[in-house]
Amino acid sequence: MIQMYPLALPGTLVDHRRIDLAVLYSKGWGVHAYDVVGAPNGEVYALYGVYRHTYGVTDDEQDPGQANFGYRIITRYAPDGEVMASAVFRSDGAGEPSAVVDGGDMSLCVLPDGVLAISARPDNTTLVAPDLSRVLAAYDSKDRRPFGEFAPGDAFATSIGVTPSGRLLCTVAEYGVWRYGNLLTNIVGVADGPLTTTSKPAIEAIASLDPQPAHHSEVDSRAHAVHQGAPIGLANRPRPALTELVAGEDHLSNWDRSRLGRPVPLADDLFAVPMYARTFRGGSRGQPFVFALVNDQGEMTGRLHGLHEWRDSPFTGFCFNLAADPHRGHAYHLNRYGLYAWNRAGVLRAKLDTEDKAFKPLAHFALGACTPDGDLLLIHTKQHLILRVPAPEDLTGLAAAVEEALRAYTRRRTALKKQWTPVNWHWTQTSVPLHRL
């Protein structure tokens, strides 16, 4: 069923911070979506943020209507699109401590037992009750800081995905990737045990990006992430690395300073792993990228084929997300140039070009995820709405399904505007429970 979900700001937060929803983002504030995920019971969770960083305002500003701030919001939606609850936590740590461990590249996952996991780089994972009422547990890696003494924490994963049988597809950060003095995502691994409030499973590493992160010492080992029976770290990680494999295929491509995206499961034992070359300030369109197919034995069995480095470049707008429906074996990618869909073998089965009038609106959406029943969740980046697109069993019907969903989006957006009366596409709500985490 086609559904729409507004990324609503809590009215109490808007009032407390005196946020002028009509002001342009160029004035130093904004709303940004991070991730969206579907639960097996049909519910949907969205993670997004609101911030204000105004030039000239100092850190000691006390007036809540003037002070800079950063909040992250999680909202829970019923299968019919109704907002059920929201939770808010500070993302800048300024005077309002949170039980959620913050970090970069924050993402969501609904674990097999229904618990919501919030993960962030480097390897910080927070478990939250399904109703968003409280934090159940937190795994904090205690990020290593340059020139400071490092005390290892209790890390888990930078991102988590769930396979059909409940295996956890994870990424893990390492220090010194491409000689940077911080922790960047470098390892793909699989965990076969449950992640609970009292225990975490071992992550078996199956692939790496940088084969030799710099300046490792014993303190940089990840005891819960293992390869060949020993903790990841020092010289122990899967080899050859993904960058070594793709460099062997294309000797002209330079994979130094490349980045590892969030992998998605195509089956219990097959994963699509996005990786992309370094970005440049002056523009990166045409830089190489690979959506690698990797099995649970660490073998790169192929890739998602059919994309041109220039004409289909994800570097325009930095659209690097993949989504997957492992039950049907479908993988999806959306960027400024189109929506692409592959089968489990990596064969491109559908391309909906944004130059086509019917699919031009897709250029304003970002790819979120696939729900457990295979529906696509797309996020409108300017109107702050999630569109749920029922995906067909056969990818030959994808074009018709997306075209119908885009037509429905226009009609339902008008109805939502009458119901919610947003200001500059900013939605506010005050009638549902708001929890502080």
ABEGO torsion letter per residue (X at the ends): XBBBBBBBBBAAAAAAAGBBAABBAAAGBEBBBABBBBBAAGBBBBBBBBBBBBBGBBAABABAAABBBBBBBBBBBBAAGBBABBBBBBAAGBGBBBABBBEBGBBBBBBAAGBBBBBBOBGBBBBBBAAGABBABBBBAGBBBBGBBBBBBBBBBABBBBBAAGBBBBBBBBBGBGGBABBBBABBBBBABBBBAABBBBBBBABBABABBBGBBAAABBAABBBGGBBBEEABBBOBBAAAAAAAABAABBABGBBBBBBBBABAABBBBBBBBBBBAAEABGBBBBBBBBBAAGBBAEBBBGBBAAAABAABGGBABBBBBAAAGBBBBBBAAEBBBBBAAGBBABBBBAABAAAAAAAABBBBBBBAAGBBBBBBAAAGBBBBBBBBABAAAAAAAAAAAAAAAAAAAAAAAAAAGBBGGBBBBAABBBBBX
